[in-house]
């Protein structure tokens, strides 16, 4: 384990302090290459223009024509939080614009991912004139062709990386397709759909569509959808570049101002959280997992209904069901993790550059989370597989992978497919996460090919575990005020929450709930309570060290209405 301190430019830090920023925040933001307060503003007027997103205006014309001609529009969504929020944004906006629109989300266990020919046949029962995909479709070459053969047009909105062949859709809006110069390449699927709706509103305005009696109260307020956009953006773990931070910041403000959607408020309340005190953490770790649980274990239609209802009672019922599913998911995940850790012990002490795992009893809806957990344990790219039926064909494995910094996972799978043609039935994804399907009989061959491809693409140094921190925190700032200030900022992928690194005296420690370590630490005479989650059994936690070097986050601990500062230890090593 190696602790690395993020560097920053002193002139940036000093400029932020002169502008009135707290000195701790100034150092943190300077280390994230922020030099002025203006770069942190979340005014929607600072958003990138929809005209910069290639073919968004073409998509707007396609949708405006469909609305004018009273054609049936069907949104086909992905079954994760990004897909659900993108579907909800599309439904709410299109209905406000007067469209005849419905939605369909595939059951991941029966139809798999994306707009497959089988899903098109199911969609055709709704008799749509136009299918609009959200957070999927860029790899659906066969599905789009099948829709076309049935006389159904397709509009693809997606953000995943395209393959060698693009579907022959009526229109594709994707910032990562060839020829698109949109600066925010990391925008989530929900962000892409939001931009298409902004372009559609501009097109309808140009056509004078808002002058009729239906719109006596004026144009639909699309900024009211930013709480949904913020949720999908954070939950999909896309990089929080400047544009994404504006979207998240505005959505967060709506929740804090009491203007959040009933479904989001209900998801917060079922978890014992106050929407008016929401943070970016709540999007990623409170609401996101509960919505994702529907897609992992059941049907994401429940999650979408939670997001589109304006009835607080209906929202509360949906949130309750989602919370129960999330509890089931955690139970399943716990059992799978034990099995996976058993398999990990059979690996060499230093695993290869890529690890593929499979167990006949694993649940295909939870293998992505499992891959993430094992990736953290091994500091290696991991793909976890479960049995699945693909296109009605048994004997298949569906895998979900998570990668480490230094390996683009989709590119790695692409290399495997080129080296071993036909080995991967289908695949897609991002740099850090990807999904794929293989034949169960090919598992051993795939594991070897994946390890070899990962070894080719990843630099050996990237396989050494490092922890990036913001350096030491003066003991005077180990306070509730500073912890609350940290929690109220917008953090996420590519714009990480502050992690500090200090040496502490360990006054006491004990195991709680069988798996966490509760500590009382001391620095410069200041005592502070600390928790190290899921650390029981780790050498440094079990050795009862007198002094530790710890990487940690400041957090707010609330108990019986009383708040106090707490150190959340993320990594620690003994100091001799």
MARLUM-504736 format. One record per residue (C-alpha): x, y, z. Coordinates in steps of 0.25 Angstrom, whole numbers, padded with zeros to 4 digits. Each point is the difference from the previous one (the first is absolute). Layout:
// MARLUM-504736
REC,x,y,z
REC,X,Y,Z
...
END
This chain:
// MARLUM-504736
REC,x,y,z
REC,0000,0000,0000
REC,0005,0014,-0004
REC,-0006,0013,0004
REC,0001,0011,-0010
REC,-0003,0014,0002
REC,-0007,0008,-0010
REC,0008,0012,-0006
REC,-0006,0014,-0002
REC,0004,0013,-0005
REC,0003,0010,0012
REC,-0005,0012,-0009
REC,-0014,-0007,-0002
REC,-0001,-0003,0015
REC,0004,0014,0004
REC,-0010,0006,-0010
REC,-0012,-0008,0006
REC,0004,0004,0014
REC,0000,0015,-0004
REC,-0014,-0003,-0007
REC,-0005,-0004,0014
REC,0001,-0015,0000
REC,0003,-0008,0012
REC,0015,-0003,0000
REC,-0002,-0015,0001
REC,-0010,0000,-0012
REC,0009,0009,-0008
REC,0012,-0010,0001
REC,-0010,-0011,-0004
REC,-0006,0007,-0012
REC,0014,0005,-0004
REC,0004,-0015,0000
REC,-0012,-0003,-0010
REC,0005,0011,-0009
REC,-0010,0011,0004
REC,0006,0014,0000
REC,-0012,0009,0001
REC,-0014,0000,0007
REC,-0006,0001,-0014
REC,0004,-0014,-0003
REC,-0009,-0005,0011
REC,-0012,0007,-0003
REC,-0012,-0008,-0003
REC,-0009,0010,-0007
REC,-0008,-0008,-0012
REC,0003,0012,-0009
REC,0015,-0005,0000
REC,-0004,-0013,-0006
REC,0006,-0004,-0013
REC,-0010,0003,-0012
REC,-0009,-0011,-0005
REC,0005,0004,-0014
REC,0014,-0005,0003
REC,-0006,-0014,0002
REC,0001,-0007,-0014
REC,-0014,-0003,-0006
REC,-0007,0005,0012
REC,-0008,0010,-0009
REC,-0003,-0011,-0010
REC,-0005,-0008,0011
REC,-0009,0011,0005
REC,-0006,0002,-0014
REC,-0003,-0015,-0001
REC,-0007,0000,0014
REC,-0007,0013,-0004
REC,-0006,-0006,-0012
REC,-0004,-0012,0007
REC,-0007,0009,0010
REC,-0007,0008,-0011
REC,-0005,-0012,-0007
REC,-0004,-0007,0013
REC,0009,-0012,-0002
REC,0002,-0010,0011
REC,0014,0001,0007
REC,0005,-0011,0008
REC,0013,0002,0009
REC,0008,-0012,0002
REC,0009,0001,0012
REC,0011,-0007,0006
REC,-0002,-0006,0014
REC,0009,0007,0009
REC,-0001,0014,0007
REC,0005,0008,-0012
REC,-0010,-0007,-0009
REC,-0011,0002,0009
REC,0002,0015,0003
REC,0002,0002,-0015
REC,-0013,-0007,-0003
REC,-0007,0008,0011
REC,0006,0013,-0006
REC,-0005,-0004,-0014
REC,-0014,-0004,0005
REC,-0002,0013,0008
REC,0005,0009,-0011
REC,-0007,-0006,-0012
REC,-0013,-0001,0008
REC,0002,0015,0003
REC,0002,0003,-0014
REC,-0013,-0008,-0004
REC,0006,-0013,-0006
REC,-0007,-0013,0000
REC,0011,-0008,0007
REC,0002,-0013,0008
REC,0012,-0008,0005
REC,0006,-0014,0000
REC,0012,-0005,0008
REC,0005,-0014,-0002
REC,0001,-0010,0011
REC,0015,-0003,0000
REC,-0002,-0015,0003
REC,-0008,-0002,-0012
REC,0004,0010,-0011
REC,0014,0005,0004
REC,0005,0013,-0003
REC,-0003,0010,-0011
REC,-0010,0001,-0011
REC,0000,-0015,-0004
REC,-0009,-0006,-0011
REC,-0007,-0007,0011
REC,-0003,0013,0007
REC,-0004,0006,-0013
REC,-0011,-0011,-0002
REC,-0005,0003,0014
REC,0000,0015,-0003
REC,-0008,-0002,-0013
REC,-0012,-0004,0009
REC,-0001,0014,0004
REC,-0001,0004,-0015
REC,0010,0011,0001
REC,0004,0009,-0012
REC,0013,0004,0007
REC,0009,-0007,0010
REC,0009,0009,0008
REC,0011,-0007,0008
REC,0006,0006,0012
REC,0013,-0004,0006
REC,0001,-0011,-0010
REC,-0001,-0003,-0015
REC,0014,0004,-0005
REC,0004,-0015,-0002
REC,-0014,-0004,-0004
REC,0003,-0003,-0015
REC,-0009,-0012,-0001
REC,-0012,0006,0008
REC,0000,0013,-0008
REC,0000,-0008,-0013
REC,-0012,-0008,0005
REC,-0008,0012,0004
REC,0002,0006,-0013
REC,-0005,-0013,-0007
REC,-0012,0002,0008
REC,-0002,0014,-0004
REC,0004,0006,0013
REC,0010,0012,0000
REC,0010,0001,0011
REC,0007,0011,0007
REC,0012,-0004,0008
REC,0004,0008,0012
REC,0012,-0006,0007
REC,0014,0003,0006
REC,0007,-0013,-0001
REC,0012,-0002,-0009
REC,-0004,-0004,-0014
REC,0005,-0013,-0007
REC,0006,-0001,-0014
REC,-0014,0001,-0006
REC,-0011,0010,0004
REC,-0015,-0004,-0001
REC,-0008,0005,-0012
REC,-0009,0008,0009
REC,-0008,0012,-0005
REC,0009,0009,0009
REC,0011,-0003,0011
REC,0003,0010,0011
REC,0013,-0005,0007
REC,0011,0010,0004
REC,0010,-0012,-0002
REC,-0004,-0003,-0014
REC,0009,0004,-0011
REC,-0001,0014,-0005
REC,-0006,0005,0013
REC,0008,0012,0006
REC,-0008,0001,0013
REC,0010,0004,0011
REC,-0007,-0008,0011
REC,0004,-0014,-0005
REC,-0003,-0006,0014
REC,-0015,0005,0000
REC,-0009,-0011,0005
REC,-0012,-0006,-0008
REC,-0010,0008,0008
REC,0008,0012,-0003
REC,0000,-0003,-0015
REC,-0015,-0002,0001
REC,-0002,0013,0007
REC,0008,0008,-0011
REC,-0009,-0007,-0010
REC,-0012,0006,0007
REC,0007,0014,0001
REC,0002,-0001,-0015
REC,-0015,-0005,-0002
REC,-0005,0012,0008
REC,0008,0010,-0008
REC,-0006,-0007,-0013
REC,-0014,0001,0005
REC,0002,0014,0004
REC,0005,0003,-0014
REC,-0013,-0006,-0006
REC,-0009,0008,0009
REC,-0005,-0013,0007
REC,-0001,0007,0014
REC,-0010,0011,-0005
REC,-0012,-0009,0001
REC,-0010,-0002,0012
REC,0007,-0012,0005
REC,0012,0008,0004
REC,-0008,0012,0006
REC,0010,-0001,0012
REC,0012,0002,-0009
REC,0011,-0010,-0005
REC,0003,-0013,0009
REC,0011,0003,0010
REC,0011,-0010,-0003
REC,0009,0005,0011
REC,-0010,-0007,0009
REC,0005,-0013,-0005
REC,0015,0002,0004
REC,-0002,-0008,0013
REC,-0003,-0012,-0008
REC,0012,0004,-0009
REC,0009,0001,0013
REC,-0004,-0013,0005
REC,0003,-0008,-0013
REC,0013,0008,-0002
REC,0006,-0003,0014
REC,-0006,-0014,0001
REC,0007,-0004,-0014
REC,0013,0004,0006
REC,0004,0009,-0013
REC,0011,0010,0002
REC,-0005,0013,0006
REC,0005,0010,-0010
REC,-0004,0014,0001
REC,-0013,-0002,-0008
REC,-0004,-0012,0008
REC,0003,0007,0013
REC,-0010,0011,-0005
REC,-0011,-0010,-0002
REC,0003,-0007,0013
REC,0001,0013,0008
REC,-0014,0005,-0006
REC,-0007,-0013,0003
REC,0006,0000,0014
REC,-0005,0014,0002
REC,-0014,-0004,-0004
REC,0000,-0011,0011
REC,0005,0009,0011
REC,-0010,0011,-0004
REC,-0012,-0010,0002
REC,-0003,-0001,-0015
REC,0005,-0015,-0002
REC,-0009,-0010,-0007
REC,-0009,-0008,0009
REC,0008,-0013,-0003
REC,0013,0006,0003
REC,-0005,0006,0013
REC,-0006,-0014,0004
REC,0013,-0007,-0003
REC,0007,0009,0009
REC,-0010,-0001,0011
REC,-0001,-0015,0000
REC,0015,0000,0003
REC,-0002,0010,0011
REC,0006,0012,-0007
REC,-0005,0014,-0001
REC,-0001,0004,-0015
REC,0002,0015,0004
REC,0014,-0004,0005
REC,0003,-0009,-0012
REC,0015,-0001,-0005
REC,0006,-0007,-0012
REC,0002,-0012,0009
REC,-0015,-0002,0001
REC,-0001,-0001,-0016
REC,0011,-0010,0000
REC,-0002,-0009,0012
REC,-0014,0002,0005
REC,-0009,0002,-0012
REC,0008,-0006,-0011
REC,0002,-0014,0007
REC,-0015,-0001,0003
REC,-0004,0003,-0014
REC,0011,-0009,-0006
REC,-0006,-0011,0009
REC,-0012,-0001,-0009
REC,0008,-0002,-0012
REC,0009,-0010,0007
REC,-0011,-0009,0006
REC,-0013,0003,-0006
REC,-0005,0010,-0010
REC,0005,0014,-0002
REC,-0015,0005,-0003
REC,-0002,0001,0015
REC,0012,0010,0001
REC,-0005,0008,-0012
REC,-0014,0000,0006
REC,0006,0006,0012
REC,0007,0011,-0008
REC,-0012,0004,-0009
REC,-0011,0000,0011
REC,-0005,0014,0006
REC,-0008,-0007,0010
REC,0008,0000,0014
REC,-0008,-0013,0005
REC,0004,-0008,-0013
REC,0014,0005,0001
REC,0001,-0005,0014
REC,-0005,-0013,-0003
REC,0010,-0002,-0012
REC,0011,0005,0009
REC,-0004,-0011,0011
REC,0000,-0011,-0011
REC,0014,0005,-0005
REC,0005,0001,0014
REC,-0004,-0015,0002
REC,0007,-0004,-0013
REC,0012,0007,0004
REC,0001,-0008,0013
REC,-0002,-0013,-0008
REC,0011,0005,-0009
REC,0010,0002,0012
REC,-0003,-0014,0005
REC,0002,-0006,-0013
REC,0013,0008,-0002
REC,0005,-0004,0014
REC,-0001,-0015,-0003
REC,0006,0002,-0014
REC,0012,0008,0006
REC,0003,-0011,0010
REC,0000,-0010,-0012
REC,0009,0009,-0008
REC,0010,0003,0011
REC,0001,-0015,0001
REC,0004,-0001,-0015
REC,0009,0011,0002
REC,0008,-0007,0010
REC,0003,-0011,-0011
REC,0007,0011,-0009
REC,0015,0002,0000
REC,0005,0009,0011
REC,0002,0010,-0011
REC,-0012,-0001,-0010
REC,0002,0002,-0015
REC,-0004,0013,-0006
REC,-0014,-0004,-0002
REC,-0009,-0009,0008
REC,-0013,-0007,-0004
REC,-0009,-0007,0010
REC,-0012,-0009,-0001
REC,-0009,-0008,0009
REC,-0012,-0008,-0004
REC,-0009,0006,0011
REC,0003,0015,-0002
REC,-0011,0009,-0004
REC,0002,0007,-0013
REC,-0006,0013,0005
REC,0010,0002,0011
REC,0013,-0005,-0007
REC,0004,0015,-0003
REC,0000,0004,0015
REC,0008,-0013,0003
REC,0010,0004,-0011
REC,0002,0013,0006
REC,0002,-0006,0014
REC,0010,-0010,-0005
REC,0007,0011,-0008
REC,0002,0008,0013
REC,0006,-0012,0007
REC,0010,-0004,-0011
REC,0002,0013,-0007
REC,-0001,-0007,-0013
REC,-0011,0001,-0011
REC,-0011,-0010,0003
REC,-0011,-0007,-0008
REC,-0010,-0008,0008
REC,-0009,-0009,-0008
REC,-0014,-0006,0002
REC,-0008,-0010,-0008
REC,-0010,0006,-0009
REC,-0009,-0003,-0012
REC,0004,0008,-0013
REC,-0010,0001,-0011
REC,-0007,-0012,0005
REC,0013,-0008,0000
REC,0005,-0006,0013
REC,0014,-0003,0004
REC,0004,0014,0000
REC,0007,0009,0010
REC,-0003,0014,0002
REC,0012,0008,0006
REC,0001,0014,0007
REC,0014,0006,0001
REC,0007,0011,0008
REC,0013,0006,-0003
REC,0011,0007,0007
REC,0007,0013,-0004
REC,0009,-0003,-0012
REC,-0008,-0010,-0007
REC,-0011,0004,-0010
REC,-0010,-0012,0002
REC,-0007,0001,-0012
REC,0012,0001,-0009
REC,0006,-0012,0007
REC,-0013,-0008,-0003
REC,0002,0005,-0015
REC,0014,-0005,0000
REC,-0005,-0014,0005
REC,-0010,0000,-0011
REC,0010,0003,-0011
REC,0010,-0010,0006
REC,-0011,-0011,0001
REC,-0011,0002,-0010
REC,-0013,-0005,0005
REC,0004,-0002,0014
REC,-0008,0011,0005
REC,-0015,0000,-0005
REC,-0002,0015,0003
REC,0006,0010,0009
REC,-0001,0015,0003
REC,0003,0011,0010
REC,0010,0010,0005
REC,0014,0002,0005
REC,-0003,-0005,0014
REC,-0012,-0009,-0002
REC,-0005,-0009,-0011
REC,-0009,-0012,-0002
REC,0001,-0012,-0009
REC,-0005,-0014,-0004
REC,0008,-0012,-0002
REC,-0003,-0015,-0001
REC,0001,-0008,0013
REC,0009,-0010,-0008
REC,0010,0012,-0003
REC,0002,0005,0014
REC,0014,-0006,0002
REC,0004,0005,-0014
REC,-0006,0014,0003
REC,0007,0001,0014
REC,0014,-0003,-0007
REC,-0003,0010,-0011
REC,-0005,0011,0009
REC,0012,-0001,0009
REC,0009,0000,-0012
REC,-0007,0012,-0006
REC,0000,0008,0013
REC,0015,-0003,0001
REC,0003,0006,-0013
REC,-0008,0013,0002
REC,0003,0003,0015
REC,0013,0006,0004
REC,0007,-0009,0012
REC,0000,0013,0009
REC,-0015,0001,-0001
REC,-0001,-0014,0007
REC,0006,0006,0012
REC,-0010,0005,0010
REC,0001,0015,0003
REC,-0009,0009,0008
REC,-0001,0014,-0005
REC,-0003,0010,0012
REC,-0001,0015,0002
REC,0012,-0001,0011
REC,-0001,0003,0014
REC,-0011,0008,0007
REC,0004,0009,0011
REC,-0006,-0005,0013
REC,-0008,0014,0002
REC,-0008,-0004,-0012
REC,-0005,-0014,0005
REC,-0013,0007,0004
REC,-0015,-0002,-0003
REC,0000,0013,-0008
REC,0010,-0004,-0010
REC,-0006,-0014,-0001
REC,-0013,0006,-0003
REC,0006,0010,-0010
REC,0007,-0012,-0007
REC,-0014,-0008,-0001
REC,-0007,0012,-0006
REC,0010,0000,-0012
REC,-0003,-0007,-0013
REC,0010,-0012,-0001
REC,0000,-0012,-0010
REC,0008,-0008,-0010
REC,0011,0008,-0005
REC,-0002,0011,0010
REC,0002,-0009,0013
REC,-0004,0003,0014
REC,0011,0005,0009
REC,0009,-0011,0006
REC,0010,0004,0010
REC,0012,-0007,0005
REC,0006,0001,0014
REC,0007,-0007,0011
REC,-0009,-0003,0013
REC,0002,-0006,0014
REC,-0010,-0012,0001
REC,-0006,0001,0014
REC,-0010,-0011,-0001
REC,-0006,-0009,-0011
REC,-0011,-0010,0000
REC,-0008,-0008,-0010
REC,-0014,0004,-0002
REC,-0011,-0008,-0008
REC,0010,-0011,-0002
REC,0007,0007,-0012
REC,0003,0015,0003
REC,0011,0006,0009
REC,-0004,0011,0009
REC,0012,0008,0005
REC,0003,0012,0009
REC,0012,0008,-0006
REC,0008,0011,0005
REC,0008,0011,-0008
REC,0007,0012,0006
REC,-0008,-0003,0013
REC,-0013,0001,-0007
REC,-0008,-0013,0001
REC,-0010,-0005,-0011
REC,-0009,-0011,-0002
REC,0003,-0009,-0012
REC,-0006,-0011,-0008
REC,0006,-0010,-0010
REC,-0010,-0007,-0007
REC,0001,-0015,-0005
REC,0014,0000,0006
REC,-0001,-0012,0010
REC,0010,-0010,-0003
REC,0010,0009,-0007
REC,0014,-0001,0005
REC,0001,0015,0004
REC,-0014,0000,0007
REC,0002,-0013,0008
REC,0014,0003,0005
REC,-0004,0011,0010
REC,0011,0010,-0004
REC,0003,0011,0008
REC,0002,0010,-0011
REC,-0005,0000,-0014
REC,0002,0007,-0013
REC,-0015,0002,-0006
REC,-0006,0005,-0012
REC,-0014,0005,0004
REC,-0012,0008,-0003
REC,-0007,0010,0010
REC,-0015,-0004,0002
REC,-0011,0005,0008
REC,-0006,-0010,0010
REC,-0014,0002,0005
REC,-0005,-0008,0012
REC,-0013,0003,0008
REC,0000,0014,-0007
REC,0014,0004,0004
REC,0010,0002,-0011
REC,0015,-0002,0002
REC,0012,-0001,-0009
REC,0005,-0014,-0003
REC,0012,-0005,-0008
REC,-0003,-0011,-0010
REC,0013,-0008,-0002
REC,0002,-0005,-0014
REC,0014,-0006,0001
REC,0010,-0001,0011
REC,0014,-0005,0003
REC,0007,-0002,0013
REC,0011,0010,0004
REC,0012,-0006,0007
END
